[in-house]
Amino acid sequence: MPPSAESAAVARLRNPESIRERCREILALGDADGLTHFRLHRDHLDGTADFVLATIEDRYPNRDIPFHSRWRHFQVAGVDRWGKLSQTLHGHSREDIARTRMDLAVTSVLLDAGAGDRWRYVESDSGNCYSRSEGLAVASFHLFAAGAFSSNPDNPLQADAAGLAALDSEGLEQGFQVRADNPLVGTRGRMALLQSLGRALPGHPDLFGENNPRVGNLYDYLAARAVHERLAATEIFAAVLRGLAPIWPGRVQLGGENLGDVWHHGAIRRDDPSNGLVPFHKLSQWLTYSLVEPLEEAGLRVTGLDSLTGLPEYRNGGLFMDLGVLALKQREAAQQTHDAGSELVVEWRALTLALLDELAALIRMRLDLNAERLPLIRILEGGTWAAGRRAALERRPAGGPPIVVSSDGTVF
């Protein structure tokens, strides 16, 4: 039976090519000064490339740039937290270690969606204080290590359906050290996301296993999809999108399918059910990037990483605003708080994603490297994310984004 128009549109909106295509359409409108909220200043793009290159040289002078993934955050302050935790898995097979790493990566990424300016996490082992993505990573790491996502006391280092579904707000708030004087943006949204994940796992036995479904069983599905131990990045992304589709709250739906990180923008015109929709799938792509290392250390080689896109979040988006590539047409909008689904935010994210491709091309040209040697996943790490943070700290005392977005803990 041929696919319905709605199911075909869903498949299209989950294709990275469609993400790029629609974001580039919005960028083309920016070139024609046809956008409602942003003006594009291409003359600042070379200076932005210089700023990112200086950041890369400072952080990775030998240009040995690792992947942009959750694993970098677990190493904040030079502490190899996973290395220490993995010692408790001595004697386990590399496949079982990969499952554990995937359990950790997925839960931690889903808990990483912006923390706000006021939240801090103090690590008990070191006494170090962390904020934002690093703080969220370290807090979620210790929650995982304590067995917070497992229903099996004999195997605490896993994230299984029963353990995730049983997560409660008290446990999560305690793990993140949330108090009246230490508020975390979107705490309930994060908890609901993990609970929804727990409920979703049994619905995909091919991805997560039939008996005691667990996130890490995704390794077995992906390993079976590999050809001669080579696995396309798009295979990981497709599995993540399908397995996590039910967990996203209150989003656009087509044919009964929850689309996730897909939003409306009036500039996108299509003669099908995807009319007006712009897909980003930021957390799903960030998660895909974070699964590459566990898979490769288990013996698989992930190919085609540049088929995925840059990440349209506030560090990369802030970089383009702070360095003058993008400017708000209504300056007062910078003083307001915007919903994640507002046209202004969708426009900002689309421009960010499309500009990241152009910036990556400039950086490769300056370094005389091709995409195979310097894929986008390394440019993000080297890179645009760190440069966005640096630019923010130079311009705003708390290093927050140039646009305030109201977050429920599931988008940014």
C-alpha positions as CSV (number, residue, x, y, z in Angstrom):
1,M,0.0,0.0,0.0
2,P,1.5,3.4,-0.9
3,P,2.2,5.7,2.0
4,S,-0.4,8.3,2.8
5,A,0.4,12.0,2.1
6,E,0.7,12.5,5.9
7,S,3.1,9.6,6.5
8,A,5.2,10.7,3.5
9,A,5.3,14.2,5.0
10,V,6.4,12.9,8.3
11,A,9.3,10.9,6.7
12,R,10.3,14.1,4.8
13,L,10.4,16.1,8.0
14,R,12.6,13.5,9.6
15,N,15.2,13.7,6.8
16,P,18.3,15.8,7.4
17,E,18.1,17.0,3.8
18,S,14.7,18.5,4.4
19,I,16.1,20.3,7.5
20,R,18.8,21.9,5.5
21,E,16.6,22.7,2.5
22,R,14.0,24.5,4.6
23,C,16.5,26.4,6.7
24,R,18.3,27.5,3.5
25,E,15.1,28.8,2.2
26,I,14.8,31.1,5.2
27,L,18.4,32.1,4.8
28,A,17.7,33.0,1.2
29,L,14.9,35.3,2.4
30,G,17.3,36.8,4.8
31,D,19.6,37.6,1.8
32,A,16.7,39.4,0.1
33,D,15.8,41.2,3.4
34,G,12.5,39.4,3.3
35,L,12.3,38.2,6.9
36,T,10.1,39.7,9.5
37,H,12.4,39.5,12.5
38,F,16.1,39.4,11.4
39,R,18.4,41.2,9.1
40,L,21.4,39.4,7.6
41,H,24.9,41.0,7.4
42,R,27.1,38.7,5.4
43,D,30.0,41.1,5.7
44,H,30.5,39.9,9.3
45,L,30.8,36.3,8.3
46,D,34.5,36.4,7.7
47,G,35.1,38.0,11.1
48,T,33.0,35.3,12.7
49,A,35.2,32.6,11.0
50,D,38.3,34.4,12.4
51,F,36.8,34.4,15.9
52,V,36.0,30.7,15.7
53,L,39.4,29.9,14.3
54,A,41.1,31.7,17.1
55,T,38.9,29.7,19.6
56,I,40.0,26.5,17.9
57,E,43.7,27.5,18.0
58,D,43.3,28.3,21.7
59,R,41.5,25.1,22.7
60,Y,43.1,22.6,20.2
61,P,46.4,24.1,18.9
62,N,47.3,20.7,17.4
63,R,43.9,20.6,15.7
64,D,43.2,17.2,17.2
65,I,39.5,18.2,17.7
66,P,37.2,15.6,19.3
67,F,33.6,15.1,18.4
68,H,31.0,17.6,19.8
69,S,29.1,15.3,22.1
70,R,27.9,14.8,25.7
71,W,31.2,13.0,26.5
72,R,33.1,16.3,26.4
73,H,30.9,17.7,29.2
74,F,31.6,14.6,31.3
75,Q,35.3,15.6,31.2
76,V,34.8,19.1,32.5
77,A,37.6,20.4,34.7
78,G,39.8,17.7,33.3
79,V,38.1,14.9,35.3
80,D,37.6,11.6,33.4
81,R,34.3,10.7,35.1
82,W,33.3,8.0,32.7
83,G,36.8,6.5,33.0
84,K,36.4,6.2,36.7
85,L,32.9,4.8,36.5
86,S,33.8,2.3,33.7
87,Q,36.3,0.7,36.1
88,T,33.2,-0.8,37.9
89,L,32.5,-2.6,34.6
90,H,35.8,-4.5,34.4
91,G,35.2,-7.8,32.8
92,H,32.1,-6.8,30.9
93,S,32.1,-7.3,27.2
94,R,32.6,-4.2,24.9
95,E,29.0,-4.7,23.7
96,D,27.6,-4.5,27.3
97,I,29.8,-1.4,28.0
98,A,28.4,0.2,24.8
99,R,24.9,-0.4,26.1
100,T,25.7,1.2,29.4
101,R,27.3,4.2,27.7
102,M,24.2,4.6,25.5
103,D,22.0,4.5,28.6
104,L,24.0,7.3,30.1
105,A,24.3,9.4,27.0
106,V,20.5,9.3,26.2
107,T,19.4,10.2,29.7
108,S,21.9,12.9,30.1
109,V,21.2,14.5,26.7
110,L,17.5,14.5,27.4
111,L,18.2,16.3,30.7
112,D,20.3,18.9,28.9
113,A,18.0,21.7,27.5
114,G,19.1,24.9,29.1
115,A,19.5,25.6,32.8
116,G,18.9,29.3,33.2
117,D,21.2,31.9,34.6
118,R,20.8,31.2,38.3
119,W,21.2,27.4,38.6
120,R,24.5,25.9,39.9
121,Y,25.6,22.4,40.8
122,V,28.2,21.6,43.3
123,E,30.0,18.3,42.8
124,S,30.5,16.5,46.1
125,D,33.7,14.7,45.1
126,S,35.6,17.8,44.1
127,G,33.6,20.7,45.6
128,N,33.7,22.3,42.1
129,C,30.7,24.4,41.1
130,Y,29.3,24.1,37.6
131,S,26.5,25.8,35.7
132,R,24.6,25.4,32.4
133,S,25.5,22.4,30.1
134,E,28.5,21.3,32.2
135,G,26.5,21.4,35.4
136,L,23.6,19.5,33.8
137,A,26.0,16.9,32.5
138,V,27.8,16.4,35.8
139,A,24.5,16.3,37.8
140,S,22.9,13.8,35.4
141,F,26.1,11.7,35.4
142,H,26.0,11.3,39.1
143,L,22.3,10.6,39.0
144,F,23.0,7.8,36.5
145,A,25.9,6.5,38.6
146,A,23.6,6.3,41.6
147,G,21.2,4.1,39.8
148,A,18.4,6.7,39.5
149,F,17.2,5.4,36.1
150,S,17.4,1.7,36.8
151,S,14.7,-0.6,38.4
152,N,17.3,-3.3,39.1
153,P,19.5,-2.8,42.2
154,D,21.8,-5.6,40.9
155,N,22.4,-3.5,37.7
156,P,22.2,0.2,38.7
157,L,24.1,1.4,35.6
158,Q,21.3,1.2,33.2
159,A,18.2,3.2,32.1
160,D,15.3,0.8,31.8
161,A,11.6,1.3,31.2
162,A,10.4,0.7,34.8
163,G,13.2,2.8,36.3
164,L,12.6,5.8,34.0
165,A,8.8,5.7,34.4
166,A,9.1,5.6,38.2
167,L,11.3,8.8,38.3
168,D,9.7,11.4,40.6
169,S,10.2,15.1,40.9
170,E,11.7,14.9,44.4
171,G,14.4,12.6,43.3
172,L,15.2,14.7,40.2
173,E,15.2,17.9,42.1
174,Q,17.4,16.4,44.8
175,G,19.8,15.1,42.2
176,F,20.0,18.5,40.5
177,Q,20.3,20.3,43.9
178,V,17.2,22.4,43.1
179,R,16.1,24.8,45.8
180,A,14.3,28.1,46.0
181,D,17.6,29.9,45.8
182,N,18.9,27.5,43.1
183,P,16.1,27.2,40.5
184,L,16.5,25.1,37.4
185,V,14.5,26.0,34.4
186,G,12.1,23.3,33.1
187,T,12.6,20.8,35.9
188,R,9.1,19.3,35.5
189,G,9.6,19.2,31.7
190,R,12.8,17.2,32.1
191,M,11.2,14.7,34.5
192,A,8.2,14.3,32.2
193,L,10.5,13.7,29.3
194,L,12.3,10.8,31.0
195,Q,9.0,9.4,32.3
196,S,7.7,9.4,28.8
197,L,10.8,7.7,27.6
198,G,10.2,4.9,30.1
199,R,6.7,4.5,28.8
200,A,7.8,4.6,25.2
201,L,10.5,1.9,25.4
202,P,8.1,-1.1,25.4
203,G,6.4,0.3,22.3
204,H,9.5,-0.4,20.2
205,P,10.8,-3.9,21.1
206,D,12.9,-4.0,17.9
207,L,14.8,-0.9,19.2
208,F,14.9,-1.4,22.9
209,G,14.3,-5.2,23.5
210,E,11.2,-7.2,24.5
211,N,12.2,-8.3,28.0
212,N,13.0,-5.5,30.4
213,P,13.3,-2.8,27.6
214,R,16.2,-0.6,28.1
215,V,17.7,2.4,26.2
216,G,21.1,0.7,25.8
217,N,19.6,-2.1,23.8
218,L,19.5,0.3,20.9
219,Y,23.1,-0.8,20.5
220,D,22.0,-4.2,19.3
221,Y,19.6,-2.8,16.8
222,L,22.2,-0.5,15.3
223,A,24.9,-3.1,15.3
224,A,22.6,-5.3,13.2
225,R,22.1,-2.5,10.7
226,A,25.9,-2.1,10.2
227,V,27.4,-3.4,6.9
228,H,31.0,-4.7,7.3
229,E,31.0,-2.9,10.7
230,R,30.2,0.4,9.0
231,L,27.1,2.2,10.2
232,A,25.7,5.3,8.5
233,A,25.0,8.3,10.9
234,T,21.6,8.6,9.3
235,E,20.7,5.1,10.6
236,I,21.4,6.3,14.2
237,F,19.4,9.4,13.6
238,A,16.4,7.6,12.1
239,A,16.4,5.1,15.1
240,V,16.5,8.0,17.6
241,L,13.7,9.9,15.9
242,R,11.5,6.8,15.7
243,G,12.2,5.6,19.2
244,L,11.8,9.0,20.9
245,A,8.9,10.3,18.8
246,P,6.2,9.6,21.5
247,I,8.1,11.5,24.3
248,W,7.9,15.1,23.1
249,P,5.2,17.1,24.7
250,G,2.5,19.1,23.0
251,R,4.0,19.4,19.6
252,V,2.8,19.4,16.0
253,Q,1.3,16.1,14.9
254,L,0.7,14.6,11.4
255,G,-1.1,11.3,10.9
256,G,-1.1,10.7,14.6
257,E,2.8,11.0,14.7
258,N,4.3,13.5,17.1
259,L,6.9,15.4,15.1
260,G,9.0,16.6,18.0
261,D,11.3,19.6,17.3
262,V,9.3,20.8,14.2
263,W,7.7,24.3,14.2
264,H,5.7,26.7,12.0
265,H,7.1,29.4,9.9
266,G,4.9,31.2,7.3
267,A,7.7,31.5,4.7
268,I,7.8,27.7,4.1
269,R,5.3,26.9,1.4
270,R,4.6,23.3,0.3
271,D,1.7,21.7,-1.5
272,D,1.5,18.9,1.0
273,P,0.8,18.3,4.7
274,S,4.3,19.6,5.6
275,N,3.3,23.1,4.5
276,G,4.6,25.8,6.8
277,L,6.8,23.4,8.9
278,V,10.5,23.7,9.7
279,P,12.2,20.7,11.3
280,F,15.3,21.0,13.5
281,H,15.5,17.9,15.7
282,K,18.2,19.5,17.7
283,L,18.2,17.2,20.8
284,S,17.9,14.1,18.5
285,Q,20.9,15.2,16.5
286,W,22.9,16.1,19.6
287,L,22.0,12.7,20.9
288,T,23.0,11.0,17.6
289,Y,26.4,12.8,17.9
290,S,26.7,11.6,21.5
291,L,26.2,7.9,20.4
292,V,29.0,7.9,17.9
293,E,31.8,7.3,20.4
294,P,30.1,4.4,22.3
295,L,29.4,2.7,18.9
296,E,32.9,3.2,17.6
297,E,34.6,2.0,20.8
298,A,32.5,-1.1,20.4
299,G,34.1,-1.7,17.0
300,L,31.7,0.0,14.6
301,R,32.7,2.8,12.3
302,V,30.1,5.6,11.9
303,T,30.1,7.1,8.4
304,G,28.5,10.1,6.8
305,L,28.5,12.3,9.8
306,D,28.2,15.5,7.7
307,S,24.8,14.3,6.4
308,L,23.5,15.5,9.8
309,T,23.3,19.3,10.5
310,G,24.6,21.8,12.9
311,L,22.8,22.4,16.1
312,P,20.3,25.3,16.2
313,E,20.7,26.3,19.9
314,Y,21.4,29.5,21.7
315,R,25.3,29.2,21.7
316,N,25.6,28.8,18.0
317,G,22.7,31.2,17.4
318,G,24.2,33.7,19.9
319,L,27.5,33.6,18.0
320,F,26.0,34.9,14.8
321,M,24.1,37.6,16.7
322,D,26.9,38.7,18.9
323,L,29.3,39.0,16.0
324,G,26.9,40.9,13.9
325,V,25.9,38.4,11.2
326,L,22.3,38.5,12.4
327,A,20.5,41.5,13.8
328,L,17.0,41.9,15.2
329,K,14.9,44.3,13.1
330,Q,13.0,45.3,16.3
331,R,15.6,45.9,18.9
332,E,13.1,45.8,21.7
333,A,12.6,42.1,21.0
334,A,15.9,41.4,22.8
335,Q,14.3,42.6,26.0
336,Q,11.4,40.2,25.8
337,T,10.9,36.6,26.5
338,H,9.9,34.5,23.5
339,D,8.2,31.1,23.2
340,A,10.2,28.4,21.5
341,G,7.5,28.1,18.9
342,S,7.4,31.8,18.1
343,E,8.2,32.8,14.5
344,L,11.1,34.9,15.8
345,V,12.8,31.9,17.5
346,V,12.1,29.6,14.5
347,E,13.6,32.2,12.2
348,W,16.7,32.5,14.4
349,R,17.2,28.8,14.6
350,A,16.8,28.3,10.9
351,L,19.2,31.0,10.1
352,T,21.7,29.6,12.6
353,L,21.5,26.1,11.1
354,A,22.0,27.3,7.5
355,L,24.8,29.7,8.5
356,L,26.7,26.9,10.3
357,D,27.2,25.1,7.0
358,E,28.6,28.3,5.4
359,L,30.8,29.0,8.3
360,A,32.1,25.4,8.3
361,A,33.0,25.8,4.6
362,L,35.0,29.0,5.4
363,I,36.8,27.4,8.3
364,R,37.8,24.3,6.2
365,M,39.1,26.6,3.4
366,R,41.2,28.6,5.9
367,L,42.7,25.4,7.3
368,D,43.0,23.7,4.0
369,L,41.0,20.7,5.2
370,N,38.1,18.8,3.6
371,A,34.9,17.7,5.2
372,E,36.2,14.2,5.8
373,R,39.1,15.5,7.9
374,L,37.2,18.2,9.6
375,P,33.5,17.2,9.7
376,L,30.9,19.6,11.1
377,I,30.8,17.6,14.4
378,R,34.4,18.7,15.1
379,I,33.8,22.3,14.0
380,L,30.9,22.5,16.5
381,E,33.2,21.3,19.2
382,G,36.3,23.3,18.3
383,G,34.5,25.5,17.5
384,T,31.3,27.4,17.2
385,W,29.8,26.3,20.5
386,A,32.8,27.4,22.5
387,A,33.1,30.6,20.5
388,G,29.4,31.3,21.1
389,R,30.0,31.0,24.9
390,R,33.1,33.2,24.7
391,A,31.2,35.9,22.7
392,A,28.4,35.8,25.2
393,L,30.7,36.2,28.2
394,E,32.4,39.2,26.6
395,R,29.0,40.9,26.1
396,R,26.8,39.9,29.0
397,P,27.9,39.3,32.7
398,A,26.2,36.0,33.1
399,G,27.0,34.8,29.6
400,G,23.4,34.2,28.7
401,P,21.9,34.2,25.2
402,P,21.1,37.5,23.3
403,I,17.5,36.3,23.0
404,V,15.6,34.9,26.0
405,V,13.6,31.8,25.1
406,S,11.0,30.4,27.5
407,S,12.1,26.8,27.9
408,D,10.1,23.8,29.2
409,G,13.4,21.8,29.4
410,T,12.8,19.9,26.2
411,V,14.0,22.1,23.3
412,F,17.3,24.0,24.0
